[in-house]
Amino acid sequence: MAALGHARTRPVSAGDRWRSLRALILNPMQLVPFALAPLYVVGQHLGFIARVPIWLIVGALLATQLTTSMATLVVPPGSPAWQTSVRAGFMIVMTGLTVYLTGWGAVFAIGFVFNVAEQMRIDGARVVRLSLPWIAVTIAAGELAVALGWVPSLLPQPAGHGLAVLCGLGACVLSVMLGWTTAAKERFEQSLRHSEQRLRALVQHSSDVIIVIGPDFKIDYASPSSVAVLGLERDALSGDGIHPDDRPRASEFFRWIGEDPGRIGRLDVRLRHADGHYRWFEVGVCNRLDDPSVGGLVCNMRDVTERHHAVVR
């Protein structure tokens, strides 16, 4: 399955790793395995949990929780594929150890899906293809351990082995489906970033100026080209830059354009450049006040000073 790559994060210093490890060890969530101990005792009494020493189950659960969290510190997001595979595999194997000690084995294979989902949150859809072999190996090893009597099983054999195959296939299918959804989201986000970068580049290098005037007639946005064309940043743009002789006509025009959502109009007006001289601009305006994504009057301004001088001559 195709998956998108991820950029490597900045190197993590030894101090950052130590602070993260200390916070991890002191996290109250590490007490959860001990809080579950009474449930395991009750489960063993009722026959729902295999009769293995309770300290072994709690210790395995605690080790799984602690070491899988530490694995993320050792192998940070964006690491090479083989390191990410080892991290994902370590988490899956530790989860497999815990569930097989309960006696239910691959019936709890849904835990592997949670492992994959957590890893996808860190490293994206590429984790799925790296995790599926580990799920298969863990279940195969667990069933072999059951057959050899190394771990207990509450399931009748060989039916339990067949159930393990079905549960393993189900875990793999669910993981792949999650991967498809995540990969589609990543492709959409990448396409959106590309579109935003393309639009930003086009606007930044355009010879036209694009501004958005809000309902209060203050400028909410001005394209970077305003600096090249007018020599002014957005904060320096205002209605005071309109030539005094053109202000009544401009005021009437903007009053008219603001009356009807979607209305489009054009105005030629003189605007003051940063050097103090006035230049003629052709201003196309579209009323987008009712558009929640815009919420203003969109103005496309083009310098037509030379054209006006040619007409005058």
C-alpha positions as CSV (number, residue, x, y, z in Angstrom):
1,M,0.0,0.0,0.0
2,A,1.3,3.4,-1.0
3,A,2.1,5.6,1.9
4,L,3.4,9.1,2.2
5,G,6.8,9.8,3.6
6,H,7.4,12.0,6.5
7,A,10.1,14.6,7.0
8,R,12.6,13.8,9.8
9,T,12.2,15.9,12.9
10,R,15.0,17.9,14.4
11,P,17.5,15.8,16.4
12,V,16.5,15.3,20.0
13,S,19.2,16.2,22.6
14,A,20.2,14.0,25.5
15,G,18.6,16.5,27.9
16,D,15.3,16.4,26.1
17,R,15.3,12.6,26.1
18,W,16.0,12.5,29.9
19,R,13.3,15.0,30.7
20,S,10.8,13.1,28.5
21,L,11.8,9.8,30.1
22,R,11.5,11.2,33.6
23,A,8.0,12.6,32.8
24,L,7.1,9.2,31.4
25,I,8.2,7.3,34.5
26,L,6.4,9.7,36.8
27,N,3.2,9.7,34.7
28,P,0.2,8.5,36.9
29,M,-0.9,6.3,34.0
30,Q,1.9,3.9,34.9
31,L,-0.2,2.9,37.9
32,V,-3.0,1.6,35.7
33,P,-1.7,-2.0,35.6
34,F,-1.7,-2.1,39.5
35,A,-5.3,-0.7,39.5
36,L,-6.3,-3.5,37.2
37,A,-4.8,-6.2,39.4
38,P,-8.1,-6.7,41.4
39,L,-9.9,-7.3,38.1
40,Y,-7.4,-9.9,37.2
41,V,-7.9,-11.6,40.6
42,V,-11.7,-11.6,40.1
43,G,-11.3,-12.8,36.6
44,Q,-9.2,-15.7,37.7
45,H,-11.7,-16.6,40.4
46,L,-14.5,-16.7,37.9
47,G,-12.4,-18.6,35.3
48,F,-12.2,-15.7,32.8
49,I,-8.4,-15.3,33.2
50,A,-5.8,-18.1,33.1
51,R,-4.4,-19.1,36.5
52,V,-1.0,-17.6,36.2
53,P,0.7,-15.6,39.0
54,I,-0.9,-12.2,39.2
55,W,2.4,-10.5,39.5
56,L,3.3,-12.0,36.1
57,I,0.3,-10.5,34.3
58,V,0.6,-7.1,36.1
59,G,4.3,-7.1,35.5
60,A,3.9,-7.9,31.8
61,L,1.2,-5.2,31.4
62,L,3.4,-2.6,33.3
63,A,6.4,-3.5,31.1
64,T,4.3,-3.3,28.0
65,Q,3.0,0.2,28.9
66,L,6.3,1.6,30.0
67,T,8.6,0.1,27.3
68,T,6.3,0.9,24.4
69,S,6.1,4.5,25.6
70,M,9.9,4.6,25.9
71,A,10.2,3.1,22.4
72,T,8.8,6.4,21.0
73,L,11.6,8.3,22.7
74,V,14.3,6.0,21.4
75,V,12.8,6.0,17.8
76,P,11.3,9.5,17.3
77,P,8.7,10.3,14.5
78,G,10.1,10.4,11.0
79,S,12.8,7.8,11.6
80,P,14.0,5.5,8.8
81,A,11.6,2.7,7.9
82,W,13.6,-0.1,9.5
83,Q,13.7,1.8,12.9
84,T,10.0,2.5,12.7
85,S,9.4,-1.2,11.9
86,V,11.4,-2.2,15.0
87,R,9.5,0.2,17.2
88,A,6.1,-1.0,15.9
89,G,7.2,-4.6,16.1
90,F,8.4,-4.2,19.7
91,M,5.0,-2.7,20.7
92,I,3.1,-5.5,19.0
93,V,5.2,-8.2,20.5
94,M,4.8,-6.8,24.0
95,T,1.1,-6.5,23.5
96,G,1.0,-10.1,22.3
97,L,2.9,-11.3,25.4
98,T,0.3,-9.7,27.7
99,V,-2.8,-11.0,25.9
100,Y,-1.4,-14.5,25.7
101,L,-0.7,-14.6,29.4
102,T,-4.5,-14.0,30.0
103,G,-5.2,-17.3,28.3
104,W,-7.3,-15.8,25.5
105,G,-4.4,-15.3,23.0
106,A,-5.4,-14.0,19.6
107,V,-9.0,-13.4,20.7
108,F,-7.6,-10.1,21.9
109,A,-5.9,-9.4,18.6
110,I,-7.8,-6.1,18.5
111,G,-5.0,-4.9,20.8
112,F,-2.7,-5.1,17.8
113,V,-5.0,-2.7,15.9
114,F,-4.8,-0.2,18.7
115,N,-1.0,-0.5,18.4
116,V,-1.1,0.2,14.7
117,A,-3.5,3.1,15.1
118,E,-1.2,4.7,17.8
119,Q,1.8,4.2,15.5
120,M,-0.1,5.8,12.5
121,R,-0.8,8.8,14.7
122,I,3.0,9.2,15.1
123,D,4.3,8.1,11.6
124,G,1.4,8.0,9.3
125,A,0.0,5.3,6.9
126,R,3.4,3.8,6.2
127,V,3.3,2.1,9.6
128,V,0.7,-0.4,8.3
129,R,2.9,-2.2,5.9
130,L,5.6,-2.3,8.5
131,S,3.3,-3.7,11.2
132,L,1.4,-6.5,9.4
133,P,4.4,-8.9,9.3
134,W,4.8,-8.4,13.1
135,I,1.2,-9.2,13.8
136,A,1.5,-12.4,11.8
137,V,4.8,-13.4,13.5
138,T,3.4,-12.6,17.0
139,I,0.3,-14.6,16.6
140,A,2.2,-17.5,15.1
141,A,4.7,-17.5,17.9
142,G,1.9,-17.2,20.5
143,E,0.0,-20.2,19.1
144,L,3.3,-22.2,19.0
145,A,3.8,-21.4,22.6
146,V,0.2,-22.5,23.4
147,A,0.8,-25.8,21.5
148,L,4.0,-26.4,23.4
149,G,2.3,-25.7,26.7
150,W,4.5,-22.6,27.5
151,V,1.6,-20.3,28.0
152,P,-1.9,-21.2,29.2
153,S,-5.0,-21.2,27.0
154,L,-8.7,-21.1,27.9
155,L,-9.6,-22.1,24.4
156,P,-10.1,-25.7,23.3
157,Q,-7.5,-26.8,20.8
158,P,-7.1,-27.1,17.8
159,A,-10.2,-24.9,17.4
160,G,-8.3,-22.2,19.3
161,H,-5.6,-22.1,16.6
162,G,-8.2,-21.7,13.9
163,L,-9.8,-18.9,15.9
164,A,-6.4,-17.3,16.2
165,V,-6.0,-17.3,12.4
166,L,-9.4,-15.6,11.9
167,C,-8.7,-13.0,14.6
168,G,-5.3,-12.3,13.1
169,L,-6.8,-11.8,9.7
170,G,-9.4,-9.5,11.2
171,A,-6.7,-7.4,12.9
172,C,-4.8,-7.2,9.6
173,V,-7.9,-6.2,7.6
174,L,-8.8,-3.5,10.2
175,S,-5.3,-2.2,10.1
176,V,-5.3,-2.0,6.3
177,M,-8.6,-0.1,6.3
178,L,-7.3,2.4,8.9
179,G,-4.2,2.7,6.7
180,W,-6.3,3.5,3.6
181,T,-8.2,6.2,5.5
182,T,-5.0,7.7,6.9
183,A,-3.2,7.6,3.5
184,A,-6.2,9.3,1.8
185,K,-6.1,12.0,4.5
186,E,-2.3,12.4,4.0
187,R,-2.8,12.8,0.2
188,F,-5.5,15.4,0.8
189,E,-3.3,17.3,3.2
190,Q,-0.3,17.2,0.9
191,S,-2.5,18.4,-2.0
192,L,-3.9,21.2,0.1
193,R,-0.4,22.3,1.2
194,H,0.8,22.2,-2.5
195,S,-2.2,24.3,-3.5
196,E,-1.6,26.8,-0.8
197,Q,2.1,27.0,-1.7
198,R,1.3,27.5,-5.3
199,L,-1.3,30.2,-4.6
200,R,1.1,31.9,-2.3
201,A,3.8,31.9,-4.9
202,L,1.5,33.2,-7.6
203,V,0.2,36.0,-5.4
204,Q,3.6,36.9,-4.1
205,H,5.1,37.3,-7.6
206,S,2.0,38.9,-9.2
207,S,2.2,42.4,-10.7
208,D,-1.3,43.0,-9.4
209,V,-2.2,43.8,-5.9
210,I,-5.0,41.9,-4.1
211,I,-6.6,43.4,-1.0
212,V,-9.6,42.4,1.0
213,I,-11.6,45.2,2.6
214,G,-13.7,44.1,5.6
215,P,-17.3,45.2,6.6
216,D,-15.7,48.1,8.6
217,F,-13.9,49.2,5.5
218,K,-10.5,48.3,7.0
219,I,-8.0,46.3,5.0
220,D,-8.0,42.7,6.3
221,Y,-5.5,41.4,3.8
222,A,-3.1,42.7,1.2
223,S,-0.9,40.5,-1.1
224,P,2.9,40.8,-0.8
225,S,2.9,42.5,-4.2
226,S,1.6,45.7,-2.5
227,V,5.2,46.4,-1.4
228,A,6.6,46.1,-4.9
229,V,3.7,48.0,-6.6
230,L,2.9,50.7,-4.0
231,G,5.9,50.4,-1.7
232,L,3.6,50.0,1.3
233,E,2.9,47.2,3.7
234,R,-0.7,46.2,4.6
235,D,-0.8,48.3,7.8
236,A,0.2,51.4,5.8
237,L,-2.7,51.0,3.3
238,S,-5.8,53.0,3.9
239,G,-8.5,55.1,2.2
240,D,-6.3,58.2,2.8
241,G,-4.1,57.0,0.0
242,I,-6.8,57.8,-2.6
243,H,-6.3,61.1,-4.4
244,P,-8.5,63.8,-2.8
245,D,-10.2,64.4,-6.2
246,D,-11.1,60.7,-6.5
247,R,-12.4,60.2,-3.0
248,P,-16.1,61.2,-3.6
249,R,-16.3,58.9,-6.6
250,A,-14.5,56.1,-4.8
251,S,-16.8,56.4,-1.8
252,E,-19.9,56.3,-3.9
253,F,-18.6,53.3,-5.8
254,F,-17.8,51.3,-2.7
255,R,-21.2,52.2,-1.2
256,W,-22.8,50.8,-4.4
257,I,-20.7,47.7,-4.6
258,G,-21.4,46.9,-0.9
259,E,-25.2,46.9,-1.3
260,D,-25.5,43.7,-3.2
261,P,-23.6,40.4,-2.3
262,G,-21.9,39.1,-5.3
263,R,-21.9,42.4,-7.2
264,I,-18.9,43.1,-9.4
265,G,-17.6,46.5,-10.5
266,R,-14.6,48.3,-11.8
267,L,-13.1,51.7,-10.9
268,D,-10.1,53.7,-12.1
269,V,-8.6,55.6,-9.2
270,R,-5.3,57.3,-8.3
271,L,-3.4,55.9,-5.3
272,R,-0.5,57.4,-3.5
273,H,2.8,55.6,-3.8
274,A,5.3,55.4,-0.9
275,D,7.4,58.0,-2.8
276,G,4.6,60.5,-2.6
277,H,3.5,60.4,-6.2
278,Y,0.0,59.3,-7.3
279,R,-0.4,56.4,-9.8
280,W,-3.5,55.3,-11.7
281,F,-4.9,51.9,-10.8
282,E,-7.7,49.9,-12.4
283,V,-9.5,48.3,-9.5
284,G,-11.8,45.4,-10.0
285,V,-14.0,44.7,-6.9
286,C,-16.2,41.7,-6.1
287,N,-18.5,41.8,-3.1
288,R,-17.8,38.6,-1.0
289,L,-19.1,40.0,2.3
290,D,-21.6,37.0,2.6
291,D,-18.9,34.4,1.9
292,P,-17.7,33.1,5.4
293,S,-14.3,32.2,3.9
294,V,-13.7,35.8,2.7
295,G,-16.0,38.2,4.5
296,G,-15.1,41.3,2.6
297,L,-14.7,43.1,-0.7
298,V,-12.0,41.5,-2.9
299,C,-10.1,44.1,-4.9
300,N,-7.7,43.3,-7.7
301,M,-5.6,46.4,-8.5
302,R,-3.5,46.9,-11.6
303,D,-1.2,49.8,-12.2
304,V,-2.4,51.5,-15.5
305,T,-0.5,54.8,-15.1
306,E,1.3,54.4,-18.5
307,R,-2.0,53.7,-20.2
308,H,-3.6,56.9,-18.7
309,H,-0.6,59.0,-19.8
310,A,-0.8,57.6,-23.3
311,V,-4.5,58.5,-23.5
312,V,-3.8,62.0,-22.3
313,R,-1.0,62.5,-24.9
